[in-house]
Every structure is written in C-alpha cells, then in structure tokens.
C-alpha cells in the first residue's frame, strides 16, 4: 500500500488526531515529523478521551510502531509525563513501539524561560500568542547549530558543555533584557540528566527504521502538526509556528523520502484559530458562539477558547497548492447542524481587486474583505449517521461544494469526536 501523509489545511485544530487514528489501521508505522508539544491531538475512542502532544496518534493501536522524527523538538519532561499517563490508561509503551530519532532536538529549560520572558515583554499587537513552551527558541538554537540533540543525552559531558555555553548567552538576555532571574547551570544539568535516563532507551535511527519498513512493503503514515496557515514560510507570518507544516517537510523531518503516497488534507467544516493573528472569516457573534459551544472549541494544548468563523475556501486553495492533497477528510460537519444559513468564503477583495489566494504581504489577511456565498443549512442532528445516503441533502450539497471548488474528493466525513462517528466514501 502507498505511504500516507496527513496534514492540517487551516490554522491547526482540524481534527488530525482522529483521522490519523483511523488511518493507522491501514499503516504499520506512524511518524511525527515536525513541531513540538505546542501541538495537541485529541482522540476519543470507546467514549474515552486521550490528549497527545508529542507521541504520534497511532500509539493507541497496540500493534503499531510510532516514531518521532528529527524535525520535531522534544520536551523530555512532557514526553515522560505523556508516557506515564498512557501507561496509567493501560496502553503499553516500550522502546519496541515508540522510537525517538537521535537527531531530534531537545527543548531545554532555558528555551522555555526565554519564550515566556519574550512574550511577557511584548504588548498589544506585538504579542504572537505563543504557548510559551520553548518551541521557537529551541528551533533557533537548532539553526544556530548550538542545540542539544536527543543523541547527545548518551554523552552527559557533551550536554554539560553545551548547557554552560548556552547559559553564557541566555542568562545575559534573561537578566539584562527581560529582568528575569538567571538559570543555574547545575540545576539545568541535574534536570536533564534525570530525564536522560528515561529517554535513552527510546533512541534509535528513525530513518533506518522507515527505510526497513518500506523495503518490506509496509505502509508508513507521516503525521503533521498544526496547519498550513501556521507554516513558518507560508503561513500568516509572524503569527505562525516555528517549523514548516507543509507536506514537503515530511521527508526532511522524518529523514526519509516518501514515495507512492496518498496525501490527506484535514479540513474542518468551518474555520478556527487560537491566539493572535488575522482571521478574515472570524465571527465574533452568535454564529461564532454556536460553533464554539457546539464544537467544544478549546485548545487541547492550552485550553484557550478558539476563535471561530465560516469556512474559508481561499486558504484551502492555498493548502492545496502548497501540499498537493489527493483527498480530503472533512471534520466537525455535525457542528453546523441547526444553522438556517451557512456562509462560505469564496474569495477576497484586496486593494480593489478580487483575489482567490491569500496575498503575500505581511499581515495582509487583516486587510482583506471576504466574499461570501450563502448556503442553506440543515436542522437535523447528523452525529448518529453512518452513511452518505442518509445525510440530509443540504449537508451532502455542502460537501460537494467543497469538492467542486477544490477539485478534490472528500473521502471521509467526521460527524462527532468518537472514532466510529465517521462516514467513509
């Protein structure tokens, strides 16, 4: 079977975790290839909820192998806590089932301290809305070639030297620029040393494992985090994450060139965004409240209320252009039930012109006017439906409209959070 990539088409929170969980049944290995614990996947199976931040969603399937690629930045404390929580839920976590690339960069305490100090020092529109989890500063050190990688944990003398060098710079920033207390190298080293003992058994060559699986004819599922509009290059810069979320990064972030692939773009039936940044179709009104309340739109990582708005086909066209999906998984269609009229954004007015793709100037999405088409809603609750034929006609028309505009088939429709609340086409 072909390898698969699952990615988010909007600003994240599209329901990728559930889709990965479903597609894991068709895969042998699941690889997370970018981002850190600023991402969160919520899975519901058998009425039980699981929230994962680092470990691939496929971990709930006992026969599958999960890999964390070199493109991820990993907080060892969060990773260990996640393992413990899964084990407490009866899910076996062993180095045979879960592997971390030795090239994965480690989020250090000074990364989190800097991240939080910087955001605290900002005000008003300068705030990015970062989760403060050290993701950006860790990627900075990676690009500056001074980062701590997971493989370094096997040589604590090397780690100690890197900590000392890092804090020569970081403590100056914390003290002199942000008026924060400096970090003690001894404390940082003791913290990491204790966690290193737990991480080392999970370290291996992830590239080699993917290669071996493909040579055996097994299927690899590459799991992305966040969404296209949070991509460091192609998203709504500067209100973006610190890694490339587009599918082209799967090869670099996993360490293996994928071929014979199917690419699944996950689309929420409306649009949401967490944190700061432009959001053309945002509805700060009763329609947004309907989506927020019925969709339980709270961030799985931060708990922050998500901003809600109508479906935006402009940013979806951009996702198609950048990521090449072969099919779409449409999520949370049930949330729109009960709305008499649904609006869909089909284009923008920008600087006196009609545009069908997002303008590329910084913060330009804050200066566009969305163009809407009205669409008739449906009153029925569809969360209990399991077949396309039983869907209300207007719900089917809504799905077909998305297919027609993007010229891509909707192969999966989620009508609720549980694994079995899914219609396959």
C-alpha positions in Angstrom: 0.0 0.0 0.0 1.1 3.6 -0.6 2.6 5.7 2.2 0.4 8.4 3.6 0.7 11.9 4.8 -1.9 13.6 7.0 -1.7 17.4 7.3 -3.9 20.3 8.5 -5.2 22.7 5.9 -6.2 25.6 8.1 -4.7 27.0 11.4 -4.5 23.7 13.1 -7.1 22.0 15.3 -8.8 20.5 12.3 -9.1 17.0 13.9 -5.9 15.4 12.5 -5.5 13.2 15.6 -8.8 11.4 14.9 -8.0 11.0 11.2 -4.6 9.6 11.9 -6.1 7.3 14.5 -8.5 5.9 11.8 -5.9 5.7 9.1 -3.5 3.9 11.4 -5.5 0.8 10.8 -4.1 0.8 7.3 -0.5 1.6 8.3 2.4 -0.2 10.0 4.4 2.8 11.2 3.3 6.3 12.2 5.9 9.1 12.1 5.6 12.6 13.6 7.8 14.8 11.5 7.7 18.4 12.9 6.6 20.7 15.7 6.7 20.2 19.4 4.3 20.0 22.4 2.7 23.2 21.2 0.5 20.9 19.2 -2.2 18.7 20.6 -4.3 15.9 19.2 -7.5 14.9 21.0 -8.7 11.3 20.4 -11.9 9.8 21.6 -12.3 6.0 21.4 -14.9 4.0 23.2 -16.0 7.2 24.9 -12.6 7.6 26.5 -10.6 10.8 25.7 -6.8 10.9 25.1 -4.8 14.1 24.5 -1.4 13.7 22.9 1.2 16.4 22.4 4.3 14.6 21.3 3.6 10.9 20.8 2.0 10.0 17.5 -1.7 9.3 17.5 -1.1 5.8 16.3 0.1 4.8 19.8 -3.5 3.8 20.7 -3.2 0.8 18.3 -1.2 -1.9 20.2 0.3 -3.5 17.0 1.7 -0.3 15.5 5.1 1.3 15.8 5.4 5.1 16.4 8.4 7.2 15.5 9.3 10.8 16.5 11.4 12.3 13.7 14.4 14.7 13.6 12.1 17.6 12.6 10.4 17.5 16.0 11.6 19.5 19.0 11.0 17.4 22.1 10.5 18.5 25.7 11.7 15.4 27.7 9.6 16.3 30.7 6.4 16.4 28.7 7.4 13.3 26.9 7.9 11.3 30.1 4.6 12.7 31.6 2.8 11.6 28.4 4.2 8.1 28.6 3.2 7.8 32.3 -0.3 8.9 31.5 -0.7 6.4 28.7 0.6 3.6 30.8 -1.8 4.5 33.6 -4.6 4.1 31.0 -3.4 0.6 30.2 -1.5 1.4 27.0 1.9 -0.4 26.8 4.7 2.0 26.0 8.0 0.2 25.2 11.1 1.1 23.0 9.9 -1.5 20.6 6.7 0.5 20.0 8.0 4.1 20.4 11.2 5.5 19.0 12.9 8.9 19.1 15.3 10.0 16.4 18.8 10.6 17.8 18.7 13.8 15.7 15.6 15.2 17.4 16.4 18.5 19.2 15.7 18.8 22.9 13.8 21.7 24.5 15.8 22.9 27.4 14.6 24.8 30.5 16.3 28.0 29.1 14.3 27.7 25.9 11.0 27.9 27.9 12.3 30.7 30.2 13.2 32.8 27.1 10.0 32.1 25.3 7.9 33.2 28.3 10.1 36.2 29.0 9.8 37.5 25.5 6.1 37.1 25.3 5.6 38.8 28.6 7.7 41.7 27.5 5.5 42.3 24.4 2.2 44.2 24.5 -0.8 44.7 22.3 -0.4 43.7 18.6 3.2 42.7 19.2 2.1 39.6 21.1 2.3 36.4 18.9 0.2 34.3 21.2 2.9 31.7 21.7 2.2 28.8 24.0 5.5 29.6 25.9 6.7 26.1 25.7 10.1 26.9 24.3 9.4 25.7 20.7 10.7 28.8 18.9 13.9 29.2 21.0 14.7 25.5 20.5 14.4 25.8 16.7 16.6 29.0 16.9 19.4 27.0 18.6 19.0 24.3 16.0 19.5 26.8 13.2 22.4 28.4 15.1 24.0 24.9 15.4 24.2 25.1 19.2 21.3 22.8 20.1 21.2 19.7 22.3 20.0 16.7 20.3 18.5 13.5 21.7 21.6 11.5 20.8 23.7 13.9 22.9 21.9 12.5 26.0 24.1 9.4 25.7 27.1 11.7 26.5 26.4 13.8 29.5 29.8 15.5 29.4 28.9 16.9 26.0 25.5 18.0 27.3 27.1 19.8 30.3 29.4 21.7 28.0 26.5 22.8 25.7 24.5 23.9 28.8 27.4 26.0 30.1 27.9 27.7 26.7 24.2 28.3 26.1 23.7 30.0 29.5 26.6 32.4 29.0 24.3 34.0 26.4 20.8 33.1 27.6 21.4 34.4 31.2 22.5 37.8 29.8 19.3 38.0 27.9 17.2 36.9 30.8 18.8 39.2 33.3 19.7 42.3 31.3 17.0 42.5 28.7 14.0 40.8 30.4 14.7 41.4 34.1 14.4 37.7 34.9 16.4 35.5 37.2 19.3 33.7 35.6 19.3 29.9 35.4 21.9 27.9 37.3 23.8 25.5 35.0 23.9 22.9 37.8 20.2 22.9 38.1 19.6 22.6 34.4 22.1 19.8 34.1 20.6 17.9 37.0 17.1 18.3 35.5 18.2 17.0 32.1 20.4 14.2 33.5 17.5 12.7 35.3 15.3 12.8 32.3 18.0 11.4 30.0 17.9 8.1 31.8 14.3 7.7 30.8 14.8 8.8 27.2 17.9 6.9 26.2 16.1 3.5 25.8 13.8 5.1 23.2 16.6 6.5 20.9 17.4 4.9 17.5 17.9 5.7 13.9 14.4 6.6 12.7 15.5 7.0 9.1 16.7 3.4 9.1 13.5 2.1 10.6 11.4 3.8 8.0 13.7 2.5 5.2 13.4 -1.0 6.6 9.6 -0.8 6.7 9.3 0.4 3.2 11.7 -2.3 1.9 9.4 -4.8 3.5 6.4 -3.4 1.7 4.9 -1.9 4.8 2.9 1.3 4.9 4.3 4.5 6.7 1.9 7.2 7.8 3.6 10.7 8.2 1.7 12.8 10.8 1.9 16.6 10.7 1.1 19.0 13.4 -0.6 22.5 13.3 -1.8 23.7 9.9 -0.7 25.2 6.6 -1.5 28.8 7.8 0.9 28.3 10.7 3.8 27.3 8.4 6.9 29.5 9.1 7.3 30.3 5.4 3.8 30.1 4.0 1.5 31.0 6.9 0.3 34.3 8.3 3.7 35.5 9.3 4.7 36.5 12.0 1.7 34.8 13.7 3.0 31.3 12.9 4.7 28.4 14.4 8.5 27.8 14.1 8.6 24.9 11.7 7.4 24.0 8.2 3.9 22.4 8.5 3.5 21.8 4.7 3.8 18.2 3.4 7.1 18.9 1.7 8.7 18.9 5.1 7.7 15.3 5.8 10.8 13.9 4.1 13.2 16.3 5.8 11.5 16.0 9.2 11.4 12.2 9.2 14.7 11.5 7.4 13.3 9.5 4.5 12.0 10.4 1.0 8.4 9.1 0.9 7.1 7.8 -2.4 3.9 6.2 -3.7 2.0 8.4 -1.3 -1.6 9.4 -0.7 -1.9 12.8 0.9 -4.9 13.5 3.2 -5.7 17.1 3.9 -7.8 17.5 7.0 -10.5 20.3 6.7 -12.7 21.5 9.5 -16.2 22.2 8.1 -15.8 25.8 9.5 -12.6 27.6 10.5 -10.9 28.2 13.9 -7.8 29.9 15.1 -6.1 30.0 18.5 -4.0 33.0 19.6 -3.3 36.2 17.8 -3.2 36.9 14.1 -5.5 37.8 11.2 -8.6 35.7 10.6 -10.8 37.0 7.7 -13.9 34.9 8.3 -14.0 35.2 12.1 -17.5 35.5 13.5 -17.5 37.3 16.9 -21.2 36.9 17.1 -24.0 34.3 17.6 -22.7 32.2 14.7 -19.2 32.0 16.2 -20.7 31.2 19.6 -22.7 28.4 18.0 -19.5 26.8 16.5 -17.5 27.4 19.7 -20.1 25.9 22.0 -21.3 23.0 19.9 -17.8 22.2 18.7 -16.2 22.4 22.2 -13.6 24.7 20.7 -11.0 24.9 23.3 -7.3 24.3 22.6 -6.2 20.8 23.6 -2.7 22.2 24.4 -3.5 25.5 26.1 -7.2 25.3 27.0 -7.7 28.7 25.3 -11.0 29.4 23.6 -10.7 29.1 19.8 -11.8 31.9 17.6 -14.5 30.6 15.2 -15.7 31.6 11.7 -17.0 30.5 8.4 -15.3 28.1 6.0 -12.6 29.9 4.0 -12.0 28.4 0.6 -9.2 30.9 -0.1 -6.9 29.5 2.5 -7.9 26.0 1.4 -6.9 26.7 -2.2 -3.5 27.8 -0.8 -3.2 24.5 1.2 -4.0 22.5 -2.0 -1.4 24.5 -3.9 1.3 24.0 -1.3 0.6 20.4 -0.2 -1.0 18.5 -3.1 -3.7 16.6 -1.2 -5.1 13.6 -3.1 -8.2 13.5 -0.8 -9.9 15.4 2.0 -11.1 14.4 5.4 -13.9 16.7 6.4 -14.3 17.1 10.2 -17.0 18.5 12.5 -19.7 18.7 9.9 -22.2 18.0 12.7 -21.3 21.3 14.4 -23.1 23.2 11.6 -26.4 21.4 12.1 -29.1 23.7 13.3 -27.9 26.8 11.4 -30.5 28.1 9.0 -28.0 29.7 6.7 -24.3 28.9 6.4 -21.8 31.3 4.7 -18.8 30.2 2.7 -15.9 32.5 1.8 -15.1 32.0 -1.9 -12.7 34.9 -2.4 -11.3 38.2 -1.0 -11.4 41.8 -2.0 -7.8 43.1 -1.6 -6.6 46.6 -2.7 -9.6 46.9 -5.0 -9.2 43.5 -6.7 -10.7 40.1 -6.4 -8.2 37.5 -5.2 -8.6 33.7 -4.9 -5.4 33.1 -2.9 -4.0 34.8 0.2 -2.0 38.0 -0.5 1.7 37.6 0.5 2.4 40.9 2.2 2.9 40.7 6.0 -0.4 40.9 7.8 -2.3 41.3 4.5 -5.1 39.0 5.7 -6.0 41.7 8.2 -6.8 43.9 5.2 -8.9 41.7 3.0 -12.7 41.7 2.8 -14.1 38.1 2.5 -16.7 37.5 -0.3 -19.4 35.1 0.9 -21.9 32.8 -0.7 -25.0 31.9 1.3 -25.7 28.2 1.7 -28.9 26.6 3.1 -28.3 24.7 6.3 -30.0 21.6 7.7 -31.9 21.3 11.0 -31.2 17.5 11.6 -28.6 16.2 14.1 -26.2 14.2 11.9 -23.9 12.9 14.7 -25.6 9.5 14.7 -25.5 8.9 10.9 -23.1 6.4 9.5 -23.8 6.5 5.7 -23.6 9.1 3.0 -27.0 8.2 1.7 -28.7 9.0 5.0 -27.2 12.5 5.2 -29.5 15.5 4.7 -29.5 16.7 1.1 -28.1 20.1 2.1 -25.3 18.6 4.1 -24.4 16.5 1.0 -24.5 19.6 -1.1 -22.2 21.4 1.3 -19.7 18.6 0.9 -20.0 18.6 -2.9 -19.5 22.3 -3.0 -16.1 21.9 -1.2 -15.2 19.1 -3.7 -16.1 21.2 -6.7 -14.2 24.3 -5.5 -11.0 22.4 -4.7 -11.4 19.6 -7.3 -10.6 17.0 -4.7 -12.8 14.2 -3.3 -13.9 14.2 0.3 -13.2 10.6 1.3 -14.0 10.9 5.0 -16.6 12.9 6.9 -16.4 13.1 10.7 -19.7 13.8 12.5 -18.5 13.5 16.1 -15.4 13.1 18.2 -15.5 9.3 18.6 -13.6 7.0 16.2 -16.8 5.4 15.0 -18.6 8.7 14.2 -17.1 8.7 10.7 -18.5 8.2 7.3 -16.2 6.7 4.7 -16.8 7.4 1.0 
